[in-house]
Amino acid sequence: MGNPVHHIELWTSDLAASRPAFDRVLSALGWRAEQDPDWAVGEIWHHPSGAYIVLEQSPDVTGPHERTRAGLNHLALRVESRAALDVLRAQACANGWSELFADRYPHAGGPDHTALFIENSEGFELELVAD
């Protein structure tokens, strides 16, 4: 079957604020941005596997995102190497992300798990995993 993920859609309360942070990280991971000029409230990033991520500003959003409430806690995406992970870590703040669990980097997920945990201004968390 190949990649089992078809797409992931995230809602934001402020696309203009969230788009740049997502674009910098996803582009660095090989996802290609595709903005439809007729759809001003969304952005799509395509992965070579065929999966894609949608970030949409919806009028149906009823409150701020909170990763510690029921629902989506975070997205975990693969990074090609530990060296690439270190580069993403060094660029995180300038790219609109704050590091979580910095005192335990790169093993905040356990001694056999190499990852960077970052959060944007809306509270969306990404776990970037180097296999």
N, C-alpha and C positions, 0 to 999 in steps of 0.2 A: 504494500500500500504506500510505502514512502513516508513522507512527513504526515503525521496524523492531524496536525493543526491546520485548519483552513484559514481562519483569521481571528483576530482579537480586536474588539472595539472598546475603546475607553472614552468616557465622556468627561469633558472639562467645562468648568465654568468660565474659562478665559483662554480661548485658543491662541490669541496673540501672545499671551504670557507663557503658555506651556509649549507651543510649537518649537521655538528655538532650542530649548533644552532637549526635547525628544529628538529633534533632527540631528543635533550634534552627536549624540550617543548612537542612535540607530545608524546614521551614515557611517560612523567609525566602525560599526559592526558589519557593514556590507549591505545594509538595507537601503533601497533606493526610494527617495521621496517622489511622490507623484501628486501634485495638486491640480485639481480640476478648477479652471478659472470660473466655471459656473457654480461652484460649490464653495462659497467663501467661509463656511463654518466648519470645514474639515480638512484633514490632511491624511494621506495614506502612504505608508512605507511598505514596499514589497521586498521580500527576501528571495534569494535565488532558489530556495526550495519550493516556492509557490505560496507560502504563507504570507499574510500581510497583517499589518497593524493599522487600525483606524483611530485617529484622535478627532473627536467631534465636539463642538460646542453646541449643546442642545438646549432649547428653551424648556425642556422637561426636567432639567437638573433642579433638584429641590433643596440642595444644601451642599456644603463643602465635602470633598472626599475625605474619608477618614480610614486609613488602612488598618486600624486596630478594631474596627467594627465589623460586623458580619458582612461578607462580600469579598471582593478582591483585596488581598493583602499586598501582593506584589507580583511582578512578572520576573521570571528567571530566564535569561538569555545567555547563550553560549558565546564565549570569546575564544579566539583561536589559540592564545598562549598566555602564559603568566606575564611575559614581557608586554603584550598588548594590554593586559589588565592593569599593569603598573602605569602605562601611558594614560589610560582612561582615568585612573585614580588621580594622576598629576593634573589632568585637565578638568576634572569634575567641577570644581568651584567656578572656574572661568566659564564653564559651559552650562551653568544654571542648576547644578546639583550640589547637595550637601552630603558628605559621607556619613553613613551610619556605622556604628560599631568600630570606629577608627582604631581604637586601642587593641582590637583583636584582628586587624587586617594581616594577612589575607585568609585567616582561618576562623572567622566569626561563626561560620556554619559548622565548625568541628574540625578536628585535626587532619582529617582526610578530605576536606572540602576547601578548594581554593576559589575565593569569590570576593567581589567588591559589592557592597550594599550602598546604594545612593538613593536620595529622595529629592524631588523637586519642590518648588514653592507651594504647590497644591497638595503635597503629601503623597504623591505617587512614588512608590518604591520600585526600583529595579535592582535585581540581584544579577550581577554579571559574573558568570562562572567560567573559569579556565579548567577544562577537563585535562 
